[in-house]
Amino acid sequence: MNSRVLVVVPAWNEEASISNVVNDLVRHSFDVLVVDDGSTDHTYSRAQQAGATVVRLPFNLGVGAALRCGFKYAVQNDYQIVIQCDADGQHPVEHISDLLQTLHATNADMVIGSRFKTNDESIMKVSQIRRIAMWVLSFAATTAAKTKITDSTSGFRAIRSPLLHQLSLNMPTYYLGDTFEVIVAAGKSGYSIVEIPAPIKERTHGVSTTSTIQAIRM
């Protein structure tokens, strides 16, 4: 029996990119849920017009809360697998098949697409301060998951039940809770985590929400 797959896209004020992201996913025959995290622009209408199912949160709650909402929707509608994907267009849709193939081949509970586990020219370029912060987090995630994690803050993942069900109830909503903390909690709970290379594309609109100050706080 084929597992049902839902792509969950948390979005906050991404009107410039969300249509292209949804169009690309729909072209590849994926079911798409956009969680509009209290946007003040036209993210909701553009995602809906592009063919996504859209859930609209009343105000901005953060990525973790938006993802937990999306995971709840997936569980309630009998999806067994969720692909977590950003709304800025940096995650190439063609790499989703790599996440799914690895998920099935390894029987893992979570597959993470790493921006750093690659020699591709599209490797993410970050400041030295942010890279150090990411290294510290990845070391802690590696220890918890008992497998090498190079990109603990990646927002490009495949997650299957029963871990999906647990996250729909207990997804951390604080800063880094939706990325780093999920790996640590899942690893310590005995869930299997695998990481594969997943190059990203340059943003065509907007800027990253992670600043140098936030990197120091990491």
N, CA, C and O of each residue as an XYZ file, in Angstrom:
872
protein
N       0.849     -1.197      0.000
C       0.000      0.000      0.000
C       0.882      1.244      0.000
O       1.808      1.336      0.806
N       0.616      2.200     -0.884
C       1.380      3.420     -0.966
C       0.999      4.356      0.171
O      -0.182      4.540      0.462
N       2.000      4.945      0.810
C       1.756      5.906      1.875
C       1.350      7.237      1.267
O       1.917      7.676      0.266
N       0.366      7.868      1.880
C      -0.065      9.188      1.411
C       0.922     10.244      1.889
O       1.341     10.239      3.046
N       1.289     11.150      0.983
C       2.307     12.163      1.261
C       1.688     13.557      1.144
O       0.988     13.862      0.178
N       1.960     14.396      2.145
C       1.512     15.783      2.137
C       2.723     16.683      2.292
O       3.547     16.469      3.181
N       2.838     17.688      1.437
C       3.878     18.697      1.582
C       3.309     19.854      2.401
O       2.327     20.483      2.006
N       3.936     20.127      3.546
C       3.501     21.209      4.422
C       4.463     22.387      4.278
O       5.670     22.250      4.477
N       3.906     23.543      3.930
C       4.712     24.740      3.684
C       4.283     25.848      4.649
O       3.248     26.477      4.428
N       5.051     26.103      5.713
C       4.742     27.239      6.580
C       5.137     28.530      5.869
O       6.213     28.605      5.275
N       4.278     29.544      5.925
C       4.556     30.765      5.166
C       4.135     32.002      5.942
O       3.033     32.076      6.485
N       5.031     32.959      5.979
C       4.729     34.248      6.614
C       5.202     35.362      5.691
O       6.402     35.556      5.497
N       4.245     36.091      5.126
C       4.530     37.194      4.205
C       5.448     36.761      3.055
O       6.494     37.363      2.813
N       5.031     35.710      2.358
C       5.807     35.173      1.232
C       5.044     35.314     -0.082
O       5.113     34.431     -0.937
N       4.313     36.429     -0.247
C       3.500     36.607     -1.452
C       4.340     36.598     -2.734
O       3.841     36.232     -3.799
N       5.592     36.993     -2.638
C       6.430     37.085     -3.836
C       6.879     35.720     -4.348
O       7.191     35.581     -5.531
N       6.917     34.710     -3.475
C       7.455     33.408     -3.888
C       6.463     32.256     -3.782
O       6.665     31.219     -4.412
N       5.398     32.412     -3.001
C       4.546     31.269     -2.677
C       3.850     30.670     -3.903
O       3.672     29.453     -3.972
N       3.457     31.496     -4.860
C       2.782     30.967     -6.056
C       3.681     30.013     -6.816
O       3.247     28.932     -7.212
N       4.942     30.408     -7.025
C       5.886     29.554     -7.753
C       6.155     28.263     -6.998
O       6.248     27.195     -7.603
N       6.281     28.355     -5.683
C       6.538     27.165     -4.869
C       5.385     26.178     -4.996
O       5.602     24.992     -5.245
N       4.159     26.669     -4.825
C       2.986     25.793     -4.897
C       2.811     25.242     -6.310
O       2.542     24.053     -6.481
N       2.960     26.095     -7.321
C       2.817     25.635     -8.703
C       3.771     24.494     -9.010
O       3.392     23.515     -9.651
N       5.014     24.623     -8.549
C       6.016     23.591     -8.799
C       5.646     22.278     -8.106
O       5.787     21.199     -8.683
N       5.175     22.384     -6.871
C       4.772     21.185     -6.131
C       3.561     20.508     -6.774
O       3.524     19.284     -6.901
N       2.588     21.295     -7.173
C       1.382     20.752     -7.807
C       1.729     20.094     -9.145
O       1.162     19.058     -9.493
N       2.658     20.693     -9.893
C       3.105     20.108    -11.167
C       3.713     18.732    -10.970
O       3.649     17.878    -11.855
N       4.308     18.522     -9.794
C       4.906     17.228     -9.481
C       3.914     16.303     -8.756
O       4.295     15.283     -8.183
N       2.636     16.692     -8.801
C       1.525     15.857     -8.299
C       1.527     15.659     -6.785
O       1.058     14.632     -6.294
N       2.051     16.629     -6.046
C       2.012     16.550     -4.586
C       0.766     17.249     -4.041
O       0.327     18.269     -4.571
N       0.211     16.681     -2.979
C      -0.806     17.387     -2.207
C      -0.076     18.435     -1.371
O       0.932     18.131     -0.733
N      -0.580     19.666     -1.374
C       0.135     20.765     -0.722
C      -0.765     21.461      0.284
O      -1.897     21.831     -0.026
N      -0.247     21.633      1.491
C      -0.910     22.433      2.513
C      -0.003     23.599      2.868
O       1.112     23.396      3.350
N      -0.472     24.814      2.634
C       0.239     26.019      3.068
C      -0.388     26.488      4.370
O      -1.601     26.680      4.447
N       0.438     26.672      5.393
C      -0.039     27.219      6.659
C       0.379     28.683      6.692
O       1.544     29.005      6.924
N      -0.590     29.565      6.455
C      -0.339     31.013      6.455
C      -0.251     31.475      7.907
O      -1.253     31.529      8.620
N       0.962     31.805      8.325
C       1.228     32.117      9.729
C       0.978     33.596     10.043
O       1.885     34.328     10.440
N      -0.278     34.013      9.852
C      -0.650     35.386     10.184
C      -0.067     36.424      9.249
O       0.267     37.527      9.682
N       0.063     36.092      7.972
C       0.633     37.037      7.008
C      -0.222     38.293      6.883
O      -1.442     38.256      7.044
N       0.454     39.410      6.591
C      -0.247     40.677      6.386
C      -0.245     41.075      4.908
O      -0.690     42.166      4.550
N       0.261     40.181      4.057
C       0.261     40.442      2.617
C      -0.725     39.483      1.934
O      -1.709     39.073      2.548
N      -0.469     39.125      0.671
C      -1.404     38.296     -0.087
C      -0.972     36.827     -0.153
O      -1.331     36.116     -1.092
N      -0.210     36.377      0.833
C       0.232     34.984      0.848
C      -0.937     34.016      0.762
O      -0.897     33.075     -0.031
N      -1.971     34.225      1.555
C      -3.120     33.316      1.607
C      -3.774     33.162      0.234
O      -3.944     32.045     -0.253
N      -4.137     34.279     -0.385
C      -4.875     34.210     -1.650
C      -4.013     33.648     -2.778
O      -4.510     32.902     -3.620
N      -2.748     33.993     -2.802
C      -1.876     33.507     -3.876
C      -1.599     32.011     -3.744
O      -1.516     31.302     -4.747
N      -1.459     31.544     -2.531
C      -1.270     30.102     -2.325
C      -2.517     29.337     -2.740
O      -2.423     28.285     -3.371
N      -3.670     29.856     -2.391
C      -4.940     29.222     -2.727
C      -5.159     29.200     -4.236
O      -5.578     28.185     -4.792
N      -4.875     30.315     -4.894
C      -5.040     30.397     -6.347
C      -4.093     29.453     -7.082
O      -4.409     28.972     -8.170
N      -2.936     29.191     -6.487
C      -1.947     28.307     -7.115
C      -2.307     26.832     -6.966
O      -1.712     25.981     -7.628
N      -3.275     26.521     -6.105
C      -3.740     25.146     -5.992
C      -3.488     24.462     -4.667
O      -3.710     23.258     -4.538
N      -3.027     25.215     -3.676
C      -2.783     24.619     -2.364
C      -4.031     24.689     -1.495
O      -4.869     25.575     -1.661
N      -4.145     23.736     -0.562
C      -5.080     23.900      0.550
C      -4.391     24.846      1.525
O      -3.207     24.680      1.815
N      -5.122     25.837      2.035
C      -4.487     26.831      2.896
C      -5.210     26.920      4.237
O      -6.429     27.078      4.298
N      -4.430     26.814      5.301
C      -4.930     27.055      6.650
C      -4.374     28.401      7.091
O      -3.178     28.657      6.955
N      -5.225     29.247      7.612
C      -4.791     30.595      7.981
C      -4.816     30.767      9.498
O      -5.875     30.675     10.118
N      -3.652     31.014     10.094
C      -3.579     31.298     11.516
C      -3.941     32.764     11.755
O      -3.630     33.614     10.921
N      -4.597     33.079     12.887
C      -5.121     34.434     13.101
C      -4.044     35.487     13.286
O      -4.274     36.666     13.015
N      -2.866     35.072     13.748
C      -1.742     35.995     13.884
C      -0.454     35.176     13.859
O      -0.491     33.948     13.932
N       0.680     35.861     13.757
C       1.960     35.180     13.605
C       2.348     34.427     14.879
O       2.545     35.030     15.934
N       2.455     33.093     14.764
C       2.782     32.248     15.906
C       4.184     31.649     15.810
O       4.689     31.098     16.788
N       4.814     31.752     14.645
C       6.140     31.186     14.459
C       6.105     29.880     13.679
O       5.060     29.239     13.558
N       7.261     29.498     13.154
C       7.356     28.327     12.281
C       6.926     27.050     12.998
O       6.223     26.218     12.424
N       7.348     26.895     14.250
C       7.011     25.670     14.982
C       5.522     25.465     15.124
O       5.018     24.358     14.931
N       4.808     26.539     15.466
C       3.355     26.452     15.617
C       2.689     26.184     14.273
O       1.732     25.413     14.193
N       3.194     26.818     13.217
C       2.632     26.600     11.879
C       2.829     25.150     11.444
O       1.923     24.545     10.870
N       4.007     24.593     11.714
C       4.263     23.208     11.356
C       3.386     22.254     12.168
O       2.848     21.288     11.627
N       3.247     22.525     13.452
C       2.400     21.646     14.273
C       0.968     21.655     13.750
O       0.300     20.621     13.745
N       0.499     22.811     13.315
C      -0.833     22.903     12.709
C      -0.893     22.035     11.449
O      -1.858     21.300     11.239
N       0.145     22.126     10.616
C       0.182     21.327      9.394
C       0.254     19.845      9.663
O      -0.363     19.052      8.953
N       1.003     19.459     10.686
C       1.110     18.041     11.048
C      -0.217     17.510     11.587
O      -0.592     16.370     11.313
N      -0.923     18.338     12.351
C      -2.248     17.939     12.846
C      -3.195     17.698     11.671
O      -3.943     16.720     11.654
N      -3.154     18.597     10.696
C      -3.991     18.440      9.503
C      -3.651     17.125      8.797
O      -4.545     16.392      8.373
N      -2.356     16.833      8.673
C      -1.930     15.611      7.992
C      -2.460     14.377      8.705
O      -3.003     13.477      8.065
N      -2.309     14.327     10.017
C      -2.764     13.170     10.794
C      -4.276     13.021     10.703
O      -4.789     11.916     10.525
N      -4.983     14.137     10.826
C      -6.448     14.089     10.792
C      -6.985     13.676      9.429
O      -8.108     13.183      9.322
N      -6.176     13.878      8.381
C      -6.616     13.535      7.028
C      -5.884     12.308      6.466
O      -5.802     12.122      5.252
N      -5.353     11.476      7.375
C      -4.811     10.158      7.033
C      -3.589     10.190      6.115
O      -3.402      9.287      5.299
N      -2.762     11.219      6.243
C      -1.472     11.208      5.554
C      -0.463     10.517      6.467
O      -0.415     10.787      7.667
N       0.338      9.628      5.894
C       1.333      8.906      6.687
C       2.707      9.574      6.672
O       3.536      9.334      7.550
N       2.934     10.412      5.665
C       4.232     11.070      5.503
C       4.020     12.553      5.216
O       3.137     12.933      4.446
N       4.844     13.380      5.846
C       4.848     14.812      5.571
C       6.228     15.222      5.064
O       7.253     14.792      5.594
N       6.235     16.051      4.039
C       7.455     16.717      3.597
C       7.388     18.147      4.123
O       6.447     18.884      3.828
N       8.378     18.523      4.891
C       8.477     19.878      5.424
C       9.296     20.697      4.443
O      10.431     20.337      4.129
N       8.728     21.806      3.949
C       9.358     22.562      2.863
C       9.157     24.054      3.099
O       8.069     24.470      3.498
N      10.184     24.868      2.861
C      10.079     26.311      3.068
C       9.324     26.985      1.928
O       9.189     26.435      0.835
N       8.834     28.194      2.213
C       8.014     28.927      1.245
C       8.812     29.882      0.376
O       8.240     30.562     -0.475
N      10.128     29.946      0.575
C      10.937     30.935     -0.149
C      11.491     30.422     -1.465
O      12.177     31.156     -2.177
N      11.198     29.156     -1.802
C      11.636     28.618     -3.082
C      13.046     28.076     -3.102
O      13.555     27.748     -4.173
N      13.705     27.968     -1.937
C      15.083     27.490     -1.910
C      15.201     25.965     -1.961
O      16.272     25.441     -2.267
N      14.130     25.261     -1.668
C      14.177     23.801     -1.679
C      13.696     23.267     -3.026
O      12.496     23.303     -3.296
N      14.589     22.774     -3.875
C      14.183     22.261     -5.190
C      13.227     21.081     -5.047
O      13.503     20.141     -4.302
N      12.126     21.129     -5.747
C      11.113     20.081     -5.645
C      11.665     18.720     -6.071
O      11.240     17.686     -5.557
N      12.606     18.725     -7.008
C      13.143     17.441     -7.490
C      13.874     16.660     -6.398
O      14.069     15.453     -6.537
N      14.276     17.319     -5.327
C      14.957     16.620     -4.235
C      13.988     15.958     -3.258
O      14.412     15.192     -2.393
N      12.697     16.245     -3.387
C      11.719     15.582     -2.521
C      11.737     14.080     -2.760
O      11.598     13.298     -1.819
N      11.905     13.678     -4.000
C      11.948     12.240     -4.305
C      13.121     11.570     -3.599
O      13.025     10.406     -3.208
N      14.240     12.302     -3.430
C      15.396     11.744     -2.714
C      15.049     11.501     -1.243
O      15.421     10.478     -0.669
N      14.325     12.460     -0.637
C      13.902     12.291      0.754
C      13.008     11.062      0.894
O      13.187     10.253      1.805
N      12.039     10.930     -0.023
C      11.087      9.825      0.056
C      11.761      8.476     -0.205
O      11.479      7.499      0.488
N      12.640      8.420     -1.191
C      13.335      7.171     -1.494
C      14.183      6.713     -0.312
O      14.233      5.526      0.009
N      14.849      7.675      0.331
C      15.675      7.336      1.497
C      14.814      6.896      2.667
O      15.169      5.973      3.400
N      13.677      7.565      2.838
C      12.762      7.208      3.921
C      12.331      5.748      3.799
O      12.310      5.017      4.789
N      11.990      5.330      2.586
C      11.526      3.961      2.359
C      12.679      2.959      2.381
O      12.539      1.854      2.904
N      13.825      3.352      1.807
C      14.951      2.426      1.715
C      15.566      2.119      3.078
O      16.035      1.005      3.315
N      15.565      3.109      3.974
C      16.209      2.934      5.281
C      15.205      2.643      6.388
O      15.586      2.280      7.501
N      13.911      2.804      6.078
C      12.861      2.653      7.084
C      13.032      3.648      8.232
O      12.645      3.374      9.369
N      13.619      4.813      7.917
C      13.832      5.850      8.925
C      12.511      6.528      9.287
O      11.532      6.448      8.544
N      12.502      7.186     10.424
C      11.335      7.963     10.843
C      11.426      9.403     10.348
O      10.408     10.069     10.159
N      12.655      9.877     10.138
C      12.872     11.229      9.631
C      14.088     11.238      8.715
O      15.116     10.638      9.029
N      13.966     11.921      7.582
C      15.101     12.130      6.687
C      15.295     13.636      6.539
O      14.362     14.364      6.197
N      16.504     14.087      6.798
C      16.828     15.514      6.744
C      17.645     15.800      5.492
O      18.603     15.089      5.188
N      17.258     16.848      4.768
C      18.033     17.299      3.622
C      19.064     18.314      4.080
O      18.709     19.418      4.494
N      20.342     17.947      4.008
C      21.409     18.805      4.509
C      21.951     19.749      3.441
O      22.251     19.339      2.319
N      22.069     21.018      3.813
C      22.661     22.020      2.927
C      24.178     21.922      2.898
O      24.814     22.501      2.018
N      24.767     21.201      3.841
C      26.215     21.157      3.975
C      26.819     19.822      3.564
O      28.028     19.738      3.350
N      26.010     18.786      3.449
C      26.505     17.449      3.104
C      26.542     17.280      1.585
O      25.932     16.365      1.031
N      27.276     18.189      0.922
C      27.302     18.199     -0.534
C      28.512     18.980     -1.013
O      28.987     19.888     -0.331
N      29.008     18.623     -2.189
C      30.093     19.367     -2.826
C      29.579     20.247     -3.953
O      30.355     20.821     -4.717
N      28.250     20.345     -4.043
C      27.618     21.118     -5.099
C      27.930     22.599     -4.926
O      28.093     23.078     -3.804
N      28.011     23.320     -6.035
C      28.298     24.754     -5.982
C      27.190     25.549     -5.318
O      27.390     26.692     -4.908
N      26.014     24.932     -5.215
C      24.876     25.631     -4.616
C      24.879     25.534     -3.097
O      23.908     25.928     -2.452
N      25.984     25.001     -2.505
C      26.052     24.882     -1.064
C      25.801     26.225     -0.392
O      26.240     27.268     -0.877
N      25.107     26.186      0.704
C      24.719     27.401      1.396
C      25.946     28.147      1.908
O      26.818     27.551      2.539
N      26.015     29.445      1.639
C      27.101     30.279      2.122
C      26.597     31.075      3.322
O      25.620     31.817      3.223
N      27.277     30.911      4.460
C      26.865     31.597      5.679
C      28.075     32.240      6.323
O      29.218     31.902      6.014
N      27.808     33.175      7.225
C      28.882     33.869      7.930
C      29.612     32.899      8.854
O      29.081     31.847      9.209
N      30.839     33.268      9.240
C      31.628     32.409     10.112
C      30.947     32.223     11.465
O      30.957     31.125     12.021
N      30.351     33.301     11.998
C      29.671     33.212     13.295
C      28.510     32.233     13.218
O      28.337     31.393     14.101
N      27.715     32.343     12.159
C      26.559     31.452     12.024
C      27.001     30.014     11.805
O      26.371     29.081     12.304
N      28.096     29.834     11.051
C      28.586     28.481     10.792
C      29.047     27.812     12.092
O      28.806     26.623     12.304
N      29.711     28.584     12.958
C      30.153     28.045     14.247
C      28.941     27.636     15.090
O      28.922     26.570     15.704
N      27.930     28.515     15.102
C      26.722     28.210     15.867
C      26.064     26.929     15.347
O      25.624     26.086     16.128
N      26.003     26.795     14.020
C      25.404     25.598     13.433
C      26.216     24.348     13.750
O      25.654     23.270     13.939
N      27.555     24.496     13.810
C      28.403     23.350     14.131
C      28.131     22.862     15.551
O      28.043     21.659     15.797
N      27.999     23.810     16.485
C      27.722     23.448     17.880
C      26.389     22.710     17.977
O      26.290     21.677     18.639
N      25.367     23.245     17.314
C      24.053     22.607     17.336
C      24.107     21.222     16.690
O      23.505     20.275     17.195
N      24.824     21.107     15.579
C      24.900     19.828     14.879
C      25.629     18.780     15.718
O      25.281     17.600     15.677
N      26.631     19.203     16.474
C      27.334     18.271     17.356
C      26.375     17.700     18.400
O      26.373     16.498     18.665
N      25.555     18.583     18.990
C      24.581     18.131     19.991
C      23.532     17.225     19.361
O      23.132     16.224     19.956
N      23.082     17.580     18.144
C      22.087     16.760     17.454
C      22.651     15.396     17.088
O      21.948     14.390     17.181
N      23.914     15.352     16.672
C      24.576     14.092     16.340
C      24.635     13.170     17.550
O      24.399     11.966     17.442
N      24.949     13.744     18.690
C      25.020     12.960     19.924
C      23.666     12.354     20.274
O      23.576     11.186     20.651
N      22.609     13.164     20.143
C      21.265     12.697     20.495
C      20.738     11.674     19.497
O      20.110     10.687     19.883
N      20.995     11.913     18.209
C      20.452     11.042     17.159
C      21.294      9.797     16.922
O      20.849      8.852     16.270
N      22.520      9.800     17.455
C      23.448      8.669     17.285
C      23.764      8.413     15.812
O      23.990      7.277     15.396
N      23.773      9.490     15.039
C      24.174      9.438     13.638
C      24.651     10.831     13.253
O      24.224     11.820     13.850
N      25.527     10.917     12.266
C      26.114     12.199     11.900
C      25.063     13.162     11.345
O      24.396     12.857     10.357
N      24.919     14.327     11.987
C      24.017     15.382     11.532
C      24.853     16.603     11.221
O      25.500     17.149     12.114
N      24.854     17.045      9.971
C      25.634     18.216      9.578
C      24.802     19.484      9.515
O      25.349     20.587      9.519
N      23.478     19.339      9.456
C      22.608     20.503      9.266
C      21.364     20.374     10.144
O      20.283     20.034      9.663
N      21.533     20.648     11.427
C      20.429     20.453     12.377
C      19.348     21.516     12.265
O      18.278     21.366     12.855
N      19.606     22.594     11.515
C      18.593     23.639     11.361
C      17.925     23.617      9.984
O      17.222     24.557      9.615
N      18.147     22.549      9.238
C      17.502     22.431      7.930
C      15.984     22.340      8.066
O      15.469     21.614      8.916
N      15.278     23.083      7.222
C      13.821     23.033      7.218
C      13.261     22.159      6.121
O      12.080     22.258      5.788
N      14.101     21.299      5.551
C      13.699     20.424      4.440
C      13.793     18.987      4.924
O      14.891     18.441      5.040
N      12.636     18.360      5.212
C      12.622     17.048      5.858
C      11.443     16.199      5.397
O      10.425     16.713      4.934
N      11.609     14.901      5.535
C      10.500     13.953      5.396
C      10.297     13.297      6.755
O      11.251     12.839      7.382
N       9.049     13.257      7.203
C       8.729     12.699      8.514
C       7.541     11.756      8.355
O       6.556     12.105      7.705
N       7.627     10.572      8.940
C       6.542      9.601      8.825
C       5.964      9.283     10.200
O       6.594      9.536     11.227
N       4.769      8.730     10.202
C       4.166      8.234     11.436
C       4.907      6.970     11.865
O       5.328      6.187     11.013
N       5.077      6.752     13.199
C       4.380      7.408     14.306
C       5.011      8.713     14.793
O       4.407      9.430     15.590
N       6.240      9.031     14.315
C       6.855     10.299     14.737
C       5.993     11.483     14.324
O       5.845     12.438     15.086
N       5.422     11.428     13.124
C       4.543     12.500     12.665
C       3.404     12.734     13.643
O       3.088     13.878     13.969
N       2.789     11.658     14.110
C       1.694     11.780     15.063
C       2.171     12.437     16.362
O       1.484     13.299     16.910
N       3.341     12.035     16.852
C       3.868     12.620     18.078
C       4.137     14.115     17.918
O       3.852     14.900     18.823
N       4.682     14.507     16.770
C       4.981     15.924     16.542
C       3.710     16.750     16.361
O       3.691     17.941     16.672
N       2.655     16.124     15.861
C       1.386     16.851     15.723
C       0.826     17.237     17.086
O       0.030     18.168     17.198
N       1.246     16.517     18.116
C       0.783     16.793     19.480
C       1.789     17.612     20.280
O       1.409     18.424     21.124
N       3.081     17.393     20.008
C       4.120     17.932     20.892
C       5.196     18.745     20.189
O       6.268     18.955     20.755
N       4.941     19.207     18.978
C       5.954     19.971     18.240
C       6.366     21.208     19.025
O       5.513     22.036     19.344
N       7.654     21.361     19.347
C       8.092     22.575     20.040
C       7.857     23.813     19.174
O       8.084     23.770     17.965
N       7.414     24.898     19.768
C       7.086     26.096     19.000
C       8.048     27.249     19.249
O       7.913     28.310     18.640
N       9.023     27.051     20.146
C       9.962     28.129     20.423
C      11.089     28.132     19.401
O      11.184     27.232     18.567
N      11.946     29.156     19.470
C      13.041     29.323     18.522
C      13.946     28.095     18.500
O      14.421     27.659     19.549
N      14.188     27.538     17.328
C      14.963     26.324     17.084
C      14.234     25.054     17.502
O      14.749     23.954     17.300
N      13.053     25.185     18.074
C      12.292     24.010     18.485
C      11.865     23.164     17.309
O      11.833     21.937     17.404
N      11.532     23.810     16.189
C      11.023     23.092     15.020
C      12.129     22.407     14.218
O      11.835     21.603     13.334
N      13.386     22.708     14.507
C      14.494     22.115     13.746
C      15.412     21.317     14.673
O      15.318     20.091     14.745
N      16.287     22.011     15.371
C      17.261     21.358     16.248
C      16.602     20.523     17.343
O      16.969     19.365     17.541
N      15.635     21.100     18.054
C      15.042     20.413     19.202
C      14.278     19.161     18.779
O      14.258     18.174     19.513
N      13.657     19.191     17.612
C      12.946     18.009     17.114
C      13.914     16.845     16.910
O      13.594     15.705     17.246
N      15.090     17.129     16.363
C      16.085     16.072     16.167
C      16.516     15.488     17.503
O      16.578     14.269     17.668
N      16.815     16.366     18.456
C      17.272     15.914     19.771
C      16.200     15.068     20.458
O      16.484     13.982     20.964
N      14.961     15.579     20.470
C      13.870     14.858     21.133
C      13.587     13.526     20.447
O      13.396     12.509     21.114
N      13.558     13.531     19.106
C      13.285     12.294     18.370
C      14.405     11.283     18.580
O      14.141     10.098     18.785
N      15.656     11.744     18.532
C      16.779     10.852     18.723
C      16.788     10.220     20.101
O      17.021      9.019     20.244
N      16.529     11.043     21.127
C      16.517     10.521     22.491
C      15.337      9.582     22.736
O      15.377      8.752     23.644
N      14.283      9.716     21.917
C      13.111      8.852     22.063
C      13.227      7.565     21.259
O      12.312      6.742     21.261
N      14.357      7.391     20.569
C      14.594      6.143     19.860
C      14.163      6.127     18.409
O      14.216      5.078     17.768
N      13.735      7.271     17.869
C      13.350      7.321     16.452
C      14.604      7.358     15.576
O      15.631      7.917     15.961
N      14.500      6.753     14.397
C      15.619      6.669     13.466
C      15.672      7.907     12.571
O      14.671      8.292     11.966
N      16.855      8.526     12.496
C      17.037      9.743     11.710
C      18.178      9.537     10.717
O      19.243      9.036     11.079
N      17.948      9.925      9.469
C      18.955      9.810      8.417
C      19.104     11.177      7.757
O      18.135     11.925      7.631
N      20.330     11.494      7.339
C      20.585     12.764      6.657
C      21.159     12.495      5.274
O      22.009     11.620      5.107
N      20.691     13.251      4.279
C      21.196     13.118      2.915
C      21.525     14.506      2.361
O      21.040     15.506      2.891
N      22.336     14.583      1.309
C      22.630     15.887      0.692
C      21.383     16.470      0.036
O      20.601     15.750     -0.585
N      21.206     17.779      0.181
C      20.079     18.464     -0.465
C      20.467     19.917     -0.720
O      20.179     20.789      0.100
N      21.121     20.183     -1.856
C      21.516     21.556     -2.178
C      20.297     22.467     -2.247
O      19.191     22.020     -2.550
N      20.508     23.739     -1.964
C      19.411     24.704     -2.035
C      19.686     25.734     -3.124
O      20.815     25.881     -3.593
N      18.634     26.438     -3.512
C      18.750     27.502     -4.491
C      18.818     28.842     -3.775
O      18.426     28.963     -2.615
N      19.321     29.844     -4.482
C      19.349     31.186     -3.920
C      17.932     31.730     -3.814
O      17.080     31.439     -4.654
N      17.686     32.522     -2.776
C      16.405     33.218     -2.656
C      16.241     34.185     -3.822
O      17.192     34.859     -4.220
N      15.043     34.248     -4.358
C      14.755     35.252     -5.382
C      14.042     36.454     -4.781
O      14.018     37.530     -5.378
N      13.460     36.271     -3.595
C      12.743     37.348     -2.907
C      12.986     37.242     -1.412
O      13.202     36.151     -0.885
N      12.950     38.379     -0.732
C      13.022     38.391      0.721
C      14.404     38.069      1.251
O      15.356     37.896      0.489
N      14.502     37.990      2.592
C      15.764     37.703      3.267
C      15.530     36.645      4.334
O      14.398     36.424      4.764
N      16.611     35.992      4.760
C      16.509     34.987      5.802
C      16.058     35.612      7.110
O      16.427     36.745      7.422
N      15.256     34.872      7.880
C      14.797     35.376      9.166
C      15.801     35.138     10.272
O      15.595     35.589     11.398
N      16.898     34.428      9.971
C      17.943     34.194     10.958
C      19.042     35.231     10.794
O      19.754     35.221      9.790
N      19.188     36.113     11.753
C      20.175     37.186     11.695
C      21.462     36.778     12.405
O      21.522     35.711     13.015
N      22.490     37.621     12.328
C      23.747     37.359     13.024
C      23.523     37.335     14.529
O      24.127     36.525     15.232
N      22.658     38.218     15.033
C      22.364     38.252     16.457
C      21.740     36.925     16.902
O      22.100     36.380     17.946
N      20.795     36.410     16.093
C      20.185     35.128     16.419
C      21.213     34.005     16.390
O      21.145     33.079     17.198
N      22.168     34.080     15.459
C      23.207     33.064     15.377
C      24.051     33.057     16.648
O      24.418     31.993     17.147
N      24.359     34.239     17.168
C      25.127     34.322     18.413
C      24.322     33.728     19.554
O      24.881     33.054     20.419
N      22.999     33.971     19.572
C      22.138     33.422     20.610
C      22.093     31.895     20.567
O      21.913     31.251     21.601
N      22.258     31.302     19.358
C      22.225     29.845     19.228
C      23.214     29.201     20.193
O      23.330     27.976     20.231
